[in-house]
Amino acid sequence: MNILALDTSMGVCSAAVLRTAPSAQVEVLREVEMLRGHAEALIPMVEAVLVEAGLRPKDLDTIAATQGPGSFTGVRVAIAAARGLALTSDAVLFGTDSLTVMAHRALRDGLAPDGPFVIAVDARRGRLYVGLFGADGTRLDGPALLTPADAASTLPQDLSLALGSGAELLREAAAERGRVLTSSLPNLQPGALALAHLAAESDARTSALRPLYLRPPDAKPQNAALERRP
């Protein structure tokens, strides 16, 4: 199976190719930390990983993209690229949420939790993107947009580990309720290689990828401007 995976949902821009075969497995990755500029950076990365893997777009079986939550612009970039590339090949589409990708990336990087853990991402304005996962990375709940207090009040009693940029905020909220929670990996990001492996492990495929935003956009139209429109 030849999988191309794309992630631009948060603070990195990444593209990866995963080639699976009974005799060997090939991984090719390009990844750069960035908060903006994903649209300009992604396609050159795609071209680079395909060349290194010795593939053309028509050789791809699956094209995967993270669907959010995350940056409004970033989420759209990977989805639009995946849709466009699918039109030039016979590849099918795979998508999943960015918190699930983060959980699997942490596990692939060596995390060995004793029980369930939570991914908490700072969504700004006093909110967190929250996802609950089993020790093997199975998603148990979420993603959801919650205040740290609301998230802390819903945590299972046997959960003691929070990961991500919002983990410390969640730990503080849990401490106010007498809960002991360890925060770790504040710089954890989704990534294309973890996404590619998720696609390889799943039989789920879709004909359309849709953004998962969870919160309204920061930019809102001005009422006065709308009223002046003919």
C-alpha positions in Angstrom: 0.0 0.0 0.0 1.3 3.5 -0.9 0.0 6.2 1.4 0.6 9.9 1.2 -0.3 11.8 4.4 -0.6 15.5 5.0 -0.8 17.6 8.2 -1.1 21.3 8.4 -3.7 21.5 11.3 -1.5 23.1 14.0 2.1 24.2 14.5 3.8 22.1 11.9 3.6 21.5 8.2 4.3 17.9 7.2 4.0 15.5 4.4 4.9 11.8 4.6 4.8 8.7 2.4 4.4 5.3 3.9 5.0 2.3 1.6 3.9 -1.0 3.2 4.8 -4.4 1.8 5.2 -7.9 3.2 9.0 -7.7 2.7 9.7 -4.1 3.7 8.4 -0.8 4.8 9.5 2.6 3.6 8.9 5.9 5.4 9.7 9.3 4.0 9.0 12.5 5.9 9.3 16.2 5.5 8.3 18.4 8.5 8.8 22.0 9.5 7.6 23.9 12.5 5.5 26.9 11.4 2.4 28.8 12.6 1.6 30.2 9.1 2.6 29.7 5.5 1.4 26.1 5.3 -0.2 26.6 1.9 3.1 27.7 0.3 5.2 25.0 2.0 3.1 21.9 1.6 3.2 21.2 -2.1 7.0 21.3 -2.3 7.1 18.9 0.6 4.6 16.6 -1.2 6.8 16.7 -4.4 9.9 15.9 -2.3 8.5 12.9 -0.5 7.0 11.4 -3.6 10.3 11.7 -5.4 12.3 10.2 -2.6 9.8 7.3 -2.3 10.0 6.8 -6.1 6.3 7.4 -6.6 4.0 9.3 -8.8 0.6 10.6 -7.8 -1.1 7.8 -9.8 0.9 5.2 -7.7 -0.9 6.3 -4.5 -3.5 4.1 -3.0 -4.6 6.4 -0.1 -4.2 10.1 0.6 -4.7 11.1 4.2 -5.2 14.4 5.9 -5.9 15.7 9.4 -9.3 17.3 9.6 -8.9 19.4 12.7 -9.5 20.8 15.2 -6.7 23.4 14.9 -5.9 26.5 12.8 -8.8 27.4 10.5 -6.5 28.2 7.6 -4.2 25.2 8.3 -7.0 22.7 8.5 -8.3 23.7 5.1 -4.8 23.6 3.4 -4.2 19.8 3.9 -7.8 18.9 3.1 -7.8 21.0 -0.1 -4.4 19.5 -1.2 -5.7 15.9 -0.5 -8.8 16.5 -2.5 -6.9 17.9 -5.4 -4.3 15.1 -5.4 -7.1 12.5 -5.3 -8.5 13.9 -8.5 -5.2 13.3 -10.3 -4.9 9.7 -9.1 -7.0 6.7 -8.2 -6.3 7.1 -4.5 -9.0 7.0 -1.9 -9.2 9.4 1.0 -8.6 8.9 4.7 -9.1 11.5 7.5 -9.1 11.7 11.2 -8.9 14.3 13.9 -5.7 16.0 14.9 -5.9 14.9 18.6 -6.0 11.2 17.6 -2.9 11.8 15.4 -1.2 13.5 18.4 -2.0 10.6 20.7 -0.5 8.1 18.2 2.5 10.2 17.6 3.2 10.3 21.3 2.9 6.5 21.5 5.1 6.0 18.5 7.7 8.3 20.1 7.9 6.2 23.2 5.1 7.1 25.5 4.0 4.1 27.6 1.1 5.2 29.7 -0.2 3.0 32.5 -3.8 3.8 31.6 -6.0 6.3 29.8 -4.6 9.7 29.0 -5.9 13.0 27.7 -4.7 15.2 24.9 -5.4 18.9 25.7 -4.6 21.7 23.2 -4.8 25.3 24.0 -7.6 26.7 21.8 -7.2 30.2 23.2 -10.0 32.3 24.8 -10.1 30.1 27.9 -10.9 26.9 26.0 -9.2 23.6 25.3 -9.5 21.0 22.5 -9.8 17.8 24.5 -9.6 14.2 23.5 -9.6 11.1 25.8 -7.6 8.0 24.8 -6.9 4.5 26.0 -3.4 3.4 26.8 -3.1 1.9 23.3 -4.2 5.1 21.6 -7.9 4.1 21.1 -10.0 7.3 21.1 -12.5 7.0 24.0 -14.1 10.5 23.8 -13.8 13.8 21.9 -12.6 15.9 20.4 -14.5 18.5 22.3 -14.1 22.2 23.0 -14.2 22.7 26.8 -13.1 25.1 29.5 -10.2 23.7 31.6 -12.7 23.5 34.5 -15.3 21.6 32.5 -12.6 19.2 31.1 -11.2 18.5 34.6 -14.6 17.7 36.0 -15.2 15.0 33.3 -11.9 13.2 33.6 -12.1 9.5 34.5 -10.9 8.8 38.0 -8.1 6.5 36.8 -6.6 9.1 34.4 -3.5 10.9 35.6 -1.7 12.1 32.4 -2.3 15.0 30.1 -0.4 15.8 27.0 -0.2 18.9 24.8 -0.1 22.7 24.9 -3.1 22.8 27.1 -2.0 20.1 29.5 -0.7 22.5 32.2 -4.0 24.5 32.1 -5.9 21.2 32.6 -3.5 20.1 35.4 -4.1 23.4 37.2 -7.9 23.1 36.9 -7.7 19.5 38.1 -5.6 20.5 41.1 -8.4 23.0 42.1 -10.7 20.0 42.3 -8.3 17.9 44.4 -7.2 15.8 41.4 -3.5 14.9 40.7 -2.7 15.2 37.1 0.7 15.1 35.4 1.2 17.4 32.4 3.8 16.5 29.7 4.8 17.1 26.1 3.7 20.7 25.8 5.2 20.9 22.3 3.4 17.8 21.0 2.0 18.3 17.5 0.1 16.2 15.0 2.3 14.9 12.2 2.0 13.3 8.8 3.9 10.1 9.6 1.7 9.2 12.5 -1.3 9.9 10.3 0.1 7.7 7.6 0.4 4.8 10.1 -3.2 5.4 11.3 -4.3 5.1 7.7 -2.4 1.9 7.2 -3.9 0.4 10.3 -7.5 1.3 9.4 -9.9 0.0 6.8 -12.0 3.2 7.0 -12.0 5.4 3.8 -14.2 8.3 2.7 -15.2 10.0 -0.5 -15.0 13.4 1.1 -12.9 15.1 3.8 -14.5 17.9 5.8 -12.9 20.3 8.3 -13.6 19.8 12.0 -13.4 23.3 13.5 -15.3 23.0 16.9 -15.2 26.8 17.5 -16.4 29.8 15.4 -13.8 31.7 13.4 -12.0 34.6 15.1 -12.7 37.0 12.2 -16.3 38.1 12.0 -18.1 40.3 9.4 -18.9 43.8 10.5 -22.6 44.4 10.7 -22.3 47.9 9.4 -20.5 46.7 6.3 -23.2 44.0 5.7 -25.9 46.6 6.1 -24.4 48.8 3.3 -24.4 45.9 0.8 -27.0 46.3 -1.9 
